[in-house]
Amino acid sequence: MSKRQTVKSLLALASTAMAAPLVRAQASSFPNKPIRIIVPFNAGSGSDSASRAYGEIMSRMLGQPVMVENRPGGSGVVAIQAVKAAPADGYTIFLGSTSPMCVMPVLTKNLPYDAFKDFRPVHGLSVGGAAFIIKGDSPHKTLPEFLAAARRDKKVINVGNYSDGYMLVATWLGSVGGVQVNHVTYKGGVQLQTDLAAGQLDLGVNDISGIAALAKEGRIRGVAITSGERDPKFPDVPTMKELGFSDFETYVFASFFVRAETPDDVTIKLANTVRAALLSPEGKAFQAANAGNPMMLHTKELGDFQRREYERFKKVADAAGIQPQ
């Protein structure tokens, strides 16, 4: 090695040695300014409310303001671009959900982000199953009865949904249930449920947390849920697995993510703070008063969950011949 090469090597080692304490110092002082949570939905949505509630608890724990910014549009792309444009320092958090983090990577060509390479999981917020719902006074008491009648009558069933993820769930049902499905797409769950209750749809797919009001009135009825276990707030709704569809499991979730380059220590500190907020008395009070269940998945566990959900949706799309567009 030449003298010049030796000097360069020593300088590189010195630079690395100085950088490591600097990163540790930055992480230990985090946060020293306000934190933003970028939410890809309008104010007042369930995920927006959860971000604000837990953000307020986190603010007290971290000693800095935690502010929510709503950036709806483009199925989450507008919010994602705002996060990607911000420094990877933990001060900008993305509220990621099933659609942008698992479904759009399956169904959309040329996404301006990679859900796995551009972001790193921090911690889950809420999780629940999707529900299959029918008209409240339907003569069919169970989902198998409903499917059997459709097969017997060779009927194409009109299934309401309001997202690509729910469309894939309905496609999956058609495949395992042996029925033909016609997708009817809505902008939200309220109108979907109203039309279902009025008999304009045969079946609906909805976040189970969103069906409480009309289900309580008896206008609609949940006949199955896609989670691995029954929802404690809807104990009478059986899982798809209980009904004989052994591999039919998927979830609706909301979680925090940061840019992939965010330092480990900062990410872990955020994750631990979110977990503490979920477990706090205030966090438990919010959970008791609102639909959905706490999602106690920390960093790698959340990443593994995200990957499993992506693979499930990809398998359904591939089997149905659905190509990215």
N, C-alpha and C positions, 0 to 999 in steps of 0.2 A: 504493500500500500504506500502511495506517495505521501509526502509531507502534507500536500494540499488536501488529499483525501482524508488524512488523519484529522486535520483541523476541522473539516466539514463534519466528520462523524462525531467529534467531541462537541461541536456546536449543536448538532441535532440532539444528542443525548442531554445536553444541558437544557435545551429548549423543552424537551419532553419532561424533564425533571421539574422544571419551573411550572409547566402547565398543569400538572397533576394537582399540586396544592391549590392552584388558582381555581380549578374546577370544584375542588372540595370546599373552598372558601365560598364560592358562589352558591353552591348547593346549601351550605349550612346557613347562609343568610337569607335564603329563599323562604317566603317572599318579602321583598322590601318595597313593593308597589302594588297597585290594584291588579286583580286577575279578572280576565274576561272569559265568560262562557258563551260560545257562539252556538245559538240554537237554530236549526234549519226549519223551524215552524213559526207560525204566528203566535203572538202573545195569547195566553189563555188556554193553549193546548195542554194535554196531560203532561207531556215531556217538558214543556215550558214551565209549568207550575212546579214540577219536581226539581228542575234546575234552580229555580228561584228559592224554593224552600231549603234544599240542601246547601245551596250557595250561601244563604244567610247564616246557616249553622257553621259552615266552613270558614266564613269571614271572621266569626268570633274566635274560632280555634286558631286561625292563622294570624290574626291581628291586622288584616288588610281587607279592604273592600273586595267583594266578589260580585261582579256585575254581569247581568245577562243581556246579551245583544241578540235580537231576533233578525235572522237573515234568511227568510223563506225564499223559495224559488228553485227551479231546476231539479226537483227531487233531491235537494240537499247540496247540489253542486255550488250554488251561490255561497253558502256557508262554508263549504269545504275550501273553496278558493280563498276566502278571507283568512282561514286558518293557515293555509299553505303560504300565504303572503306574509304572515307574521313570523317573528323570530321563534326559533325552536328553543325557548327558554322556560316553558311551563306557565307563562303568563297568559297564554291563549289556549283555551280548552274547547274541544269540539264535542257537542252532544250528538253522538252517533247512534243510529238505530238500525233496525233490520234492513230497511230499503237501501240506504247508501252504502252500508258496510257489508252486506251479504247478497242482496238481490240484484242491484244495478250492475255489479261486476259480472253477473251471469247473463243478464239480458241486454246490456248496452255496449255497443262498439265504441272504441276510441274515447273512453272516459278520460277526463282531464286529471285523473288521480288514480292511484293504486291503493285500494283499501287496506292492503297488507304491508306494502313497502313504504307508503308515505306517512302512515300513522302507527302509533304504538298504543296498545290498550292501557288504560289507567285503572278504572274500577267500574263495576256495574252499578246501575241505579235501580232500575225496575225491570221485571220480567213476568211474562204470563203466556198462556197459550192463546192461539186463535180458536174461535168458537164457530161451529156450524149451527146456524139458527134456522128455525122454521116458524111458520105462522102459529100463533098461540092456540087456535082451535083446530089445528091440523088433525085429521083422523089418524095420522101416523105418530105413534108415541115414541118411537126410537129411530135412530138413523138407519140401522139395518132394515127396518120396516119400510122406511121411505125409499131406500135404494131398491129393495125387492119389488116394490110397486112400480118404480120407474122402469126396471128391467122387464117386468111382466107386460107393461103397457107399451114397451119400446119408446118411451118418452124421452125427448131431449129436455133436460132440466135447465131452467134459467137460474143462474147463480149470480147473486150480486156481490161485488167486491169494490174496494176503493183504493187498491194499490197493486202494483205488479206482484208483490209478495203474496197477497191474498189470491191473486189470479193463479199463481203457481200452486197454491194450496188447493184451490178448487180443481185444477187440472189433475193434481195428484189424486184427489178423491175420485174423479171420474175414472182414472186408470185402475185404482184398486177396487172400486165399487162396481166396475163393469157397466158404467152408464155414460151417455153422451152429455157433454156439458156445453152450454152456451153462456159465455161470460158477458155480464152486464155491468159496466163500470160506472162508478159514482165518484163524486168529489169528496165525499165524506160518509161516515157511518150513520149519521142521523137520517138522511134521506133514504139511504138503503133500507134501514130498519122500518121507516114509515111505509115504504112501498111493499116491503115484505109483509107487514101487518095488514096491509090493504089487499093482499093477495096478488100483487103484480109480479112477484117473484116466487120461485119454488123453494129457494134456499138462499141463505146469506152466509158470508164469511166475514167475521168481525173480531176485533180484539175483545176478549171476553170481558175485560174491564169496562167496555163501552156499552154493554147490553143491559146493565142493571135496571135502568129506569123503565124501559118498555117490558122487560121480563117481569119486573115486579107488578106491573099492571096486567100481566097475562096476555099482552098483545103479541109477544114473540116468545119463543122457547128455545133454550139451548139444548141441543141433542148430543153434542160431542165437543170435546176440547182436545187440542193437539199436543198439550204438554205431557210429560211422562207421568205425572201424578195429577189427581184432581185438584182444582183450585180451592183453597180453604174458604174463599168467599162464595163459591158456587159448588158446594159439596155434592149436589144432586146431579151434576153434569158429568157423565162418564168420559174417560179418556178414549181416544181411538184405539189404543192398545187393549183396553178392557173389552172393546167391541169386536176384537179379533183381527185388527189391522196392526200386526206386531211391530212393523217398522215405521209406522206413521207417527212421527214425533217432530215437532218444530215449535218455535217460540217467537213472540213479539218482545223486543227488548229495547232499552235505552241505556246507554253507557257513556262514560267520559273517555275521550281519546286526546292525545297530544301529537305533535309532529314527531316523526320517527327519530329525529336527531336530538330530541330532548334528553338531557343528562339523566343517567340512571337514578342518582340520588334525588333529583327533583321529582322525577316520575314516581318514585317510591313514596316520597313525602306526600305528594298529592293523593296517591292511592290510599295511604294510611289515614289521611284526613277524611277522605270520602267515606271510608269504612267506619271511622269513628262517628261521622255525622249520621250515617244510617243506623248505627247502634245507640245513638244518643236518645234521651227521653223525647226531645223535640222531633227527632227523626221518626221514632216509633209512633208518636202521636200523628204525624203527617201520614204515615202508612195506614194507620187505623181509620183515618178519615177519608182516605182516597183509594181508588181502585188500583190494582196491580200489587205485586209482591216485591220485597227488596231483593236485589240481585247481588249476592255476596260473592262476587268473583273478582279476584285481585290479579292485576297485570297478566301474567302468563295464563292463568286459568281463564281469564276473559278472552285472551287471544285464541286459546284452544277452542273455546265455545264458538267464537266468531268463525273459525275455520270449519268447524263441524256444520254450522248452519249454511255456510256457503256451499259446502260439498253436497248437502241435502238438496238445496235448490238446483244446483247444477245437474244432479242426477235426474231430478224430475224433468227439467227442461230438456236434457238430452234424450230421455225416454220418450218425451212427447214430440220430439223433433223441432223444438222451439230454438231458433237461431238468434244470436245477438243482432240487434238492429241499431 
